[in-house]
Amino acid sequence: MVGVDVGGSGLRLQWSYAGQPGPVLSAPGARIGSGGIDVPALAADAARLLAEGGVTEVAAVCWSQRGLLFLSDPREVVQVVSTTVHAERTAVVSDAVASLVGAVGGVRPGAVVAAGTGAVAFGSDFGSADTSVWRLVDGWGHVLGDRGSAAWVGLLGLQAGLRHHDGLPNGSERLLVAGVSAFGATSHWPRRVMTGGDAPEQLSSFAPAVVAAAE
């Protein structure tokens, strides 16, 4: 059994054999391409980690991923993961669902806030198809939402730095200096944190500087 968690800043993988857990391995996080998150690249990373760990047969894989709804065809994820990892059975769930099941220890009613590089709140009673309650709040990505996430904090910090640069109210000289130290000249910031495939990771990496400036 293999479990894979794909977040904005990293992919984590762990397997279990004969009831014994293996090591937690990691790879770069979700890459964003023209069709959304680059699932084939992520699946290839997972297959590589398994091969390096000596895992040659996978009975089942549970693939938890952020941003499933933003993919051009979410149904392709199951096929790509199953084919690349060579799993006999494949289950794909959103990171919100996986977080809730993990937090309450099973498929039981509850609610969870999953906040890391991104942020989403999810609650469900996991009832029958006709009467079940599912509520999802945020998880819209670093451009439209993910309020309270590391990427969101980093974005607000860079915005404050740029306000100081432009001579606007509520700017922060300290965050401008920190931003230049982290990303170079301000003219480079849009490319680093807006158009790059690792934009959420880049934004979240600046969150510690924002926290330090607030202390």
Long-range contacts (C-beta under 8 A, 24 or more apart in sequence): 1-59, 1-60, 1-61, 1-62, 2-46, 2-50, 2-55, 2-58, 2-60, 2-61, 2-62, 2-85, 2-87, 3-61, 3-62, 3-64, 4-46, 4-61, 4-62, 4-63, 4-64, 4-81, 5-64, 5-65, 5-95, 5-98, 6-30, 6-37, 6-42, 6-63, 6-64, 6-65, 6-66, 6-95, 7-66, 7-95, 7-116, 7-117, 7-118, 8-66, 8-116, 8-117, 8-118, 8-142, 8-151, 8-200, 8-201, 8-204, 9-116, 9-117, 9-150, 9-200, 9-201, 9-204, 9-205, 11-42, 11-45, 11-46, 13-46, 13-49, 13-50, 15-50, 15-53, 15-55, 15-58, 22-53, 22-55, 23-53, 25-49, 25-52, 25-53, 28-198, 28-201, 29-117, 29-198, 29-200, 29-201, 30-65, 30-66, 30-67, 30-200, 31-197, 31-198, 32-197, 32-198, 32-199, 32-200, 33-197, 35-71, 35-72, 36-67, 36-70, 36-71, 36-72, 37-65, 37-66, 37-67, 37-70, 37-71, 38-197, 39-65, 39-71, 39-76, 39-77, 39-80, 39-81, 40-80, 40-84, 43-80, 43-81, 43-84, 43-85, 44-84, 46-81, 46-84, 46-85, 47-84, 47-85, 47-86, 50-85, 57-86, 58-85, 58-86, 58-87, 58-88, 59-87, 59-88, 59-89, 60-87, 60-88, 60-89, 60-90, 60-91, 61-85, 61-87, 61-89, 61-90, 61-91, 62-91, 62-93, 62-98, 63-90, 63-91, 63-92, 63-93, 64-93, 64-94, 64-95, 64-97, 64-98, 65-92, 65-93, 65-94, 65-95, 66-94, 66-95, 66-118, 66-120, 66-139, 67-118, 67-139, 67-141, 68-92, 68-94, 69-94, 70-141, 94-122, 95-120, 96-120, 96-121, 96-122, 96-136, 96-139, 97-122, 97-124, 100-124, 111-135, 113-148, 115-148, 115-149, 115-150, 116-149, 116-150, 116-204, 117-149, 117-150, 117-151, 117-200, 117-201, 117-204, 118-142, 118-146, 118-149, 118-151, 118-200, 119-145, 119-146, 119-147, 119-148, 119-149, 119-152, 120-146, 141-200, 142-199, 142-200, 142-203, 146-200, 149-204, 150-203, 150-204, 150-207, 151-200, 151-201, 151-203, 151-204, 151-207, 152-203, 153-204, 153-206, 153-207, 153-210, 153-211, 154-193, 154-202, 154-203, 154-204, 154-205, 154-206, 154-207, 154-209, 154-210, 155-193, 155-203, 156-210, 157-206, 157-207, 157-209, 157-210, 157-213, 158-183, 158-189, 158-193, 158-203, 158-206, 161-186, 162-186, 162-189, 172-213, 174-213, 175-209, 175-210, 175-213, 178-206, 178-209, 178-212, 178-213, 179-206, 179-209, 182-206, 182-209
